[in-house]
Amino acid sequence: MNLHTIKYPIGMANIPKQITKKNIEDWIFVLETFPQNLEYLTRSLSDNQLDTPYRAKGWSIRQVVHHCYDSHHNSYIRFKWALTEDTPIIKAYFEERWAELHDSKSAPISLSFDSLKALHATWVYLLRGLTDQELEKKFIHPSENKEVSLKKNIGIYAWHCNHHFAHIDQLLIHKGWK
């Protein structure tokens, strides 16, 4: 497998220009089921397995799990900003630096699973209550200097869930741990 395939096992995010209600429903379902699916995938891994990187110079499984919580927490806040402010410029963060912090490298993954379950339940509840007009609200991502609609961001984060799930799943298959 080449590095691009390992780094992007499901490919890059491919969000349609015309986002349908069906797209949004499907993406929300991914967000709803992701914490439990990821927890199930990693349930029987040892600490040594959790500390195995999914690729050379990549994050460990543990770091990926903690990154998912960090990233999704940031995204949830971005939704709240976009819903309560007029096209806000969101705060970006250095995810690679966060992944190098002590908690990301050593904390039990159960902490992030507990947090992901609560966060995703709250996030899905919010998303299912949004009107068509609210789904059109946008924020500005400073590093890309472009507007992102909330409905597009739902798709981006559904992709993000599947992307990191595939990182771990592919490693487990490659190592014969699954």
C-alpha positions in Angstrom: 0.0 0.0 0.0 1.3 3.5 -0.8 1.6 6.3 1.7 -1.4 8.2 0.2 -3.6 5.1 0.5 -2.5 4.5 4.1 -3.0 8.2 5.0 -6.3 8.5 3.2 -7.8 5.0 3.3 -11.2 6.1 2.2 -9.9 8.9 0.0 -10.3 12.6 0.5 -13.6 14.1 1.6 -16.0 14.4 -1.3 -18.9 16.6 -0.4 -21.4 17.1 -3.2 -22.1 20.6 -4.3 -25.9 20.0 -4.0 -26.4 18.6 -0.5 -29.7 16.8 -0.1 -31.7 16.0 3.0 -30.7 12.3 2.4 -27.0 13.3 2.5 -27.6 15.1 5.8 -29.6 12.2 7.3 -26.9 9.7 6.3 -24.1 11.9 7.7 -25.9 12.4 11.0 -26.3 8.7 11.3 -22.6 8.3 11.0 -22.1 10.9 13.7 -24.6 9.1 15.9 -23.1 5.7 15.6 -19.4 6.6 15.4 -18.5 6.5 19.2 -19.9 3.1 19.7 -18.5 1.7 16.5 -15.0 3.0 17.3 -15.2 1.7 20.9 -16.3 -1.7 19.6 -13.4 -1.8 17.1 -10.8 -1.0 19.8 -12.4 -2.8 22.8 -9.9 -5.7 23.1 -6.7 -3.9 22.2 -3.8 -4.0 24.7 -1.9 -0.9 25.7 1.0 -1.9 23.4 -1.5 -2.2 20.5 -3.1 1.1 21.4 0.3 2.7 21.2 1.0 1.4 17.7 1.0 4.0 15.0 -1.3 3.4 12.1 1.5 4.4 9.7 5.2 5.3 9.8 5.5 8.7 11.5 1.7 8.7 12.1 -0.3 8.8 15.3 -0.9 5.8 17.5 -4.4 4.3 17.8 -4.6 6.0 21.2 -3.7 9.4 19.7 -6.3 8.9 16.9 -9.0 8.2 19.5 -8.2 11.2 21.5 -7.8 13.3 18.4 -11.4 12.4 17.4 -12.7 13.8 20.6 -10.6 17.0 20.4 -11.5 17.6 16.8 -15.2 16.8 17.2 -15.4 19.0 20.3 -14.0 21.9 18.3 -16.4 21.3 15.5 -19.4 21.2 17.9 -18.3 24.6 19.2 -18.0 25.9 15.6 -21.6 24.9 15.0 -22.7 26.9 18.0 -20.7 29.9 16.9 -22.2 29.8 13.4 -25.7 29.4 14.8 -25.4 32.4 17.2 -23.1 34.8 15.3 -23.0 36.3 11.8 -20.5 34.2 9.8 -17.9 34.1 12.6 -14.2 33.4 12.0 -13.7 30.3 14.0 -10.6 29.5 16.1 -8.3 27.0 14.4 -6.1 24.7 16.4 -2.8 22.8 15.9 -4.2 19.3 15.9 -0.7 17.8 15.5 0.5 19.6 18.6 -2.6 18.5 20.6 -1.8 14.9 19.6 1.6 15.3 21.2 0.3 16.4 24.6 0.7 14.0 27.5 -3.0 13.2 27.7 -3.2 12.3 24.0 -0.3 10.0 24.2 -1.0 8.2 27.4 -4.6 8.7 28.8 -7.0 5.7 28.8 -9.1 5.8 25.6 -12.2 5.2 27.8 -12.0 8.9 28.7 -12.4 10.0 25.1 -15.1 7.4 24.5 -17.1 8.6 27.5 -16.7 12.2 26.2 -17.4 11.2 22.5 -20.6 9.4 23.4 -21.9 12.5 25.3 -20.7 14.9 22.7 -22.1 13.0 19.7 -25.5 12.5 21.5 -25.7 16.2 22.1 -24.4 17.1 18.6 -26.8 14.8 16.9 -29.7 16.2 18.9 -28.7 19.7 17.8 -28.3 18.7 14.2 -31.6 17.0 13.9 -33.4 20.1 15.2 -31.8 22.5 12.7 -34.0 24.2 10.1 -33.0 24.4 6.4 -32.1 28.1 7.0 -29.9 27.2 9.9 -28.1 24.5 7.9 -27.1 27.3 5.4 -25.4 29.3 8.1 -21.6 29.5 7.7 -18.4 30.1 9.5 -15.0 31.2 8.1 -12.1 28.9 8.6 -9.0 31.2 9.0 -6.4 28.8 7.6 -8.4 28.3 4.4 -10.0 31.7 4.4 -13.2 30.4 3.1 -16.8 30.1 4.3 -18.1 26.6 5.3 -21.8 26.0 5.6 -23.0 23.9 8.5 -24.6 21.3 6.2 -21.2 20.9 4.4 -19.5 20.6 7.8 -21.8 17.8 8.8 -20.5 15.9 5.7 -16.9 16.8 6.5 -17.2 15.3 10.0 -19.0 12.2 8.8 -16.0 11.7 6.5 -13.7 12.5 9.4 -15.3 9.7 11.5 -15.0 7.2 8.7 -11.5 8.3 7.8 -10.1 7.7 11.3 -12.2 4.5 11.8 -10.5 3.2 8.6 -7.0 4.1 9.9 -7.5 1.9 12.9 -9.4 -0.8 11.0 -6.8 -1.1 8.3 -4.0 -1.3 11.0 -5.9 -4.1 12.8 -6.3 -6.0 9.6 -2.6 -5.5 8.6 -1.3 -6.6 12.0 -3.7 -9.6 12.1 -5.4 -8.2 15.2 -8.8 -8.5 13.8 
